[in-house]
Amino acid sequence: MTVPLVLVINSGSSSLKYQLLQPDSGESRADGLVERIGERGSEVPDHDAALRLAFDRLADDGIDLKTCGLTAVGHRVVHGGQDFYRPTVLDDAVITKLKELSPLAPLHNPPALRGIEVARKLLPDVPHVAVFDTAFFHDLPPAAATYAIERDLADRWQIRRYGFHGTSHQYVSEQAAAFLGRPVRELNQIVLHLGNGASASAIVGGRPIDTSMGLTPLEGLVMGTRSGDIDPGIIGYLCREAKMSVDDIESMLNHRSGVLGLAGERDFRRLREMIESGDSSAQLAYDVFIHRLRKYVGAYLAVLGRTDAVSFTAGIGENAATVRRDALSGLAALGIEVDEQRNLEQAHGVRRISTDASPVAVLVIPTNEELAIARDCLSVIAAR
């Protein structure tokens, strides 16, 4: 029996990540990253060249994608709008609709579409499947999904809270249930996806009831370069008083804000070194990051009513013990007790960092969005 293989592609504006996986076993056959696409001085002028380079690297590892029995190619697409909330086989009509959604995610969807078009051209004989970051949050309760603005305007322009990092939140919540030995349908969970992009979710019985990101990935937690929540009046104020255009403000909020905007550095390892050397800007950036994170944790404890597990994932969540400690310190009265020694231990795989007596399990769970995408691809191909 042929073992199914799925190539997962995550195409960004200047980078392209790829991984060849066996979805059933979770084994990764190969992976890689092509960076600086289209940048000055780069030898990779465009996404066509980037994908060809990825294929060459795979060939160097002894993998010929045209003869290895590839089952499907999975593409991460950030925004699916209101219409795309399941893994979707890509054809010309679907791609046309996805292009129409680009204004909802102008930083993310266009490069994903470029990657899709190139991959379909290079691998025309296998199905290509889009898996959407927003899909997991498609059925958010109306009270959580709705912005309090004029309804006709919101309906016309598809304005609602969509949520992002959904593939990661779903995967981690399922891994938490498996680790705890309980059906996911029985658990109330908070998942904290903390990387350069950061988001939080409240999940009941395997379905999200709230999440921090909104119409775009800009809302919510403080991030590496994104501001997260701000007073929307700031935008009008900067337009009038600083004479900044909407494009300039949007660029500032997405690329020059967050931890980078406050400290001039977004890498939390470097930020920790700066704090230890007495850098007050780095300390403030860290404090603002933690304060916002604690506010969301507190809000979701209230939204859930009863919480069984809090899980940390992604680069910061999996590796920054100080962030985990400070995010949950002083919450024993709410049933959360982090074990200091467990939290400091360096380990791979899913692990518990709460005390044995803590009513709420605190977990560290490595996310694997590529594997989740590959499995979603396999499920939609099997159903054809």
URNOR-V558975 format. One record per helix or strand. SS is the DSSP state (alpha for helix, beta for strand). FROM is the first residue (numbers start at 1). TO is the last residue. Records with the same first field share a line. If there is no record, write none. Layout:
SS->FROM-TO + FROM-TO
This chain:
beta->5-11 + 16-22 + 27-34 + 70-77 + 88-89 + 127-132 + 188-194 + 198-204 + 207-211 + 309-313 + 338-338 + 351-352 + 354-354 + 361-364
alpha->47-60 + 92-100 + 102-105 + 109-122 + 135-137 + 142-145 + 151-156 + 166-180 + 184-186 + 233-241 + 246-255 + 258-263 + 268-276 + 280-304 + 314-319 + 321-328 + 332-334 + 340-344 + 369-382
